[in-house]
Amino acid sequence: MSRLLHVDSGPYAPPAPARELTAVSADGARLHVEIHGPDGAPAVVLAHGWTCSTAFWAAQIRALATDHRVIAYDQRGHGRSPASPACTTDALADDLEAVLRATLAPGEQAVIAGHSMGGMTVMAASGRTAFREHAAAVLLCSTGSSQLVAASTVVPMRPGRLRTWLTRRVLGSRAPLGPVTPLARRILKYGTMGPGSAPDMVEACARIVHACPRKVRHAWSHVLDLLDLDHGVRELDVPTAVVAGTEDRLTPPVHARALAAALPHCTGLTELPGIGHMTPVEAPELVTGKIRELVHAHIQVVSEESA
């Protein structure tokens, strides 16, 4: 599709999937799904965030697909998944359930990693039947469960009603993002990435975010504004690791600390100095390593000889 303006070469270029399929959600929404890596390998499911796509996970897919079966999907309205009138956390949970059922065998378990809205998807689905059947462990990256707008530091002001109002206006803007210009890259870097982010990282993220349709970006901003998934955190009773950047303005570390305190089975909180909101891009090796650790600890691999 013409709107997919992601990087087409280098470490941030999305690798070609082994196969693609369409998962159909509860309301009929169609979700683009990519599968990378060898059949029979331990499964990893990747859920991207607001305004992103499967391309956001390029570094993790490239590294993990050598010895994992990596399943990545586009949230509704993002990437190659068509937009839908339903923009709710229940719809996000329905979509994740649909992807799990379409890609995993009955009883097969996977490590599920969610970034930003992808992490919120995991929280929304935590009590669902398919999630409980298939989730062996979870990685939550740069995410929160409630009070997102009030806690955001995108607008450099003291906390309070004025900052919250201005932040709501900024994040919920209907303005088109336009082409990826030097000014656009500076704005995106300030709002979503750490000050030391390399130019190629900023370029990759800018291309992905700018490819998100304006109406989709606006519709999902309302969901994030009203988000309340604290109950989903309490129901997320599988081993869960939490990762956050200390320079994250969209979901500051206060969210990660609250998650770590509320999760029934938190395996650890990692705060990354100098890193912003885009942790899988800004700290790719660390995020990939966390996923590998969860797979090693919580997915039992059965060899052909013992099967």
N, C-alpha and C positions, 0 to 999 in steps of 0.2 A: 504494500500500500504506500502511496506517495507520502503519507504523513510520517513514515518511519525514517527519521533523519539521523539515526544513530551513526556512530563512527563505523567505518567499513574496513579499517585496517589497524593493526597494532594490538596491544594487550586488552583494549577496551572494546574491540570489535566482537560482536556476538558470534560464537562458533556455530557452525551448521549442525542442526539436531540430527540424531540417528533416525528419528521419525517424528511426525506431528499428528495430532488428532484434535478433535473437537469434543469437549465435555459439555453436556447440556445440564444446566442448573434447574432447580425446582420450578422456576417460573418460565422456563424455556429459553433463558438467556444462553447464548453460545459462547464458549470460552476456548480461546486458542491455547493449546498445550504443546509443549516441546519436551521430548525425551532424549537425553544424551547418555552416552556410556553403555557399557555391556549389560545385556540381559542377565538376570540372576545376581547381579552385584547388589550390595546394600543400597537401599533407596533413600534419597534425599529429596524433599519437596521444598521449593522456594517460592515465597509469596512476596511480591514487590510492593512498593508503597505508592502513595498518591502522586499522580502525574508521571509515573515511571512505566516500565515494561520489562519483559524478560531480559532485554538488553542490559538492564541495570546490573544483572547478576553475571555478566560475561566473565569476570575474573574467577568467580567461584565455579561456574560451570566448566571453564577450561581446566581448572586445577583438579576438580573432583571427578570429572567424567572419565579419567584414566582408570579408576577402580571403583566408581560408584555409578548407580543408575540415577541420574539427576533429572528431576521433573520440575519444569518451570512453566508457569502459566501467566497469561495476561489477565489482570483484573478487568471486570466488565467496563467497557468504554475506553480501555487503555490498550496500547499496542494493536494487536490484530483481533482483539475481542470487541465486537460491536457494542455500541452504547445501549443502555437499557433505561427505561423510565424509573426502575426501582433502584434507588441509591440509599441503602440502609445497611446497618451492621448485620441484620438478619440475612440480607442478600449476600453479603460477603461470606457469611458462614455457610449459606447454601452453596455458594460457588466452590468453596474449599472442599466441602463434602463431595460435590460432583466430581471434582478433579481426583480426589482420593479413590473414589469408587471406580472411576474410569481407568486408572493407571495402576492400581495395586490389587494383587490377588486377595481373596478373602483371608483375613487374619494376618496378612503381610504388614509389617511395621516399617515405619520410616522416621527419620529425623526431619522435623518441619521447621524451617527457618523463615521468619517473617521480619521484614524491615518496615518501620514506620506504619503505614496503613496495613501492610502485610502482617505486622505483629498484632494489630488490632483485629485483623481477620482471625488470627489464631485464638485470641481471647474470646471473640464472639462465638467461635465454633467449639470452645472447650468442653461444653456439655453435650455436644451432638454425638449421635451414635457412631457415625463413620469416623469422626475424629478419635473417639475413645478406642475404637477398634484398631486404628492404624498408627496412632502417634506413639512412638517409643520415647521420644524426647523432643524438646523444643529449644530453639535459639531465638530470643527476642532482641532485635537490634534497633536502637534509636527510636523508641516508641513509648507510648503512655496509654493509660486507660481512661482518663478523664481530665477535665480542666486544662485542655490543651491551649486554648487561646489565652486564658488568663495567665498561664505560666510562661508563655512564649516570650522570648527576649528579642524578637526580630525588630521591634520598635525600641530604640535605645532610650527608654524612659523608666521612671520608677513604676513599680507595680501599682495598679489602681484602675478605676473605671475608664479613664481617658486612654491609657495604654491598651486596655482590652478592646475598647471601641476601635481605636486606630488599627490594631492588629487584625481585628475582624474585617475591617475594610481592605487591608492589604492582602490578606490571604484569600478573601472572597472576591477579589476583583474580577470583573468581567472583561477587562482589557486584554486584547490579544498580545501574546508575547513577541510575535514577529520573528524575524531572522535572528540567528545567533551572531550578535555583533560584539565588539570589545566591551561596550557598555553593558550589554546583556550578560556577558560572562562575569563582569565585576559585580553586578547586582546579585546574580545567582550565587556566586562565591560568598558574598557577604551574608546572604540569608541562609545558606544551607551547608557551607563547608568551612573547614578550619582555615586560618590565615596562611598556613604553610602548604596548602594544597597545590600540587603540581599543575601546570597549565593543561597537560593532556587529560588529567582527571576532571578539571573544570570543564574542558571542552566536551568530554564524553557526557557528563551530567547535563550540561546545557542542551546538547542535542536531544537527549532523551526527554527532558522536561518540556522543551519547546515543541516537541512532536505531539504532546498531549492536546487533544482538542479543547478549545476554550470552554465550551459548554460542559464538557466532562469535568474539567478542572473546577469550574464554579459549582457544579452540582455536588461534587464530593466534598468541597470545602464546608458546606453546610453540615454534612454528617460529622466531620471532624470538630466543628464548632460545638455541636450538641452532644459529643461523645460521652457516654457513661458506661464503661465496661468493667467497673470495679468488681461486679459479681462474677464476670468471666475470669478474672484473675484468680479469684478464690476457688473456682472450679477447675483451674488448670493444674491438675494434680499429677502430671508426669514430670520427670526431671527437666528443669528449665534453667538455661543459662541466660544471663542478661548482659548486653554490651551497650555502652553509650560513650559518646565523645564529650569531653569536658567543654568544648566550644560549640556545642549544639544549641542553636537559637530556637529551632522549631520545637524540639522536645528536650529541654534542658535536663541535666542529670538528676534533678529532683524527681523526675518521673521514674527513671531507672531505679533509684533508691527506694521509691515507694513500691515498685513492682517487686523488687527483691525482698522487701519486708513482708509483702502480702502473699507471695506465692507459697503454696503448700510444700513445694519441693524445689526450692531454688538451689542450683548447684554452684552458683557464684555470680558475682557482679564484677564486671571488668569496665573500668572507666579509662578512656584513652586520652592522655594529655594532648591538647592541641588539635584534636580531631573534631569535626563538625557533625552534621546530621547524616551525611552520606557514608556511613561507616563501611559498607561492603566495597565501596569504590576507594575511599580514603585509606582504609586499612585492610586491603584484600587478603593478605596472608594471615592476619590474625583472625578474621571472620571465617576464612576457610579452615583454619586450624581448629577453631571452636566447633565447627560442624564435624570435623573428623573426630575430635575427642568424644563428642556425643555419640557418634556412630559406633566408635570402638567400645564405649562403655555400656551402651544400651541396646545394640542390635546384635543378636546372636547370628553369626554366619555359619551355615551348615555346609560342610564340604561335600563334594560328590561321593567321596569314599564312605562317609558316615551316614549319608542320606539313605 
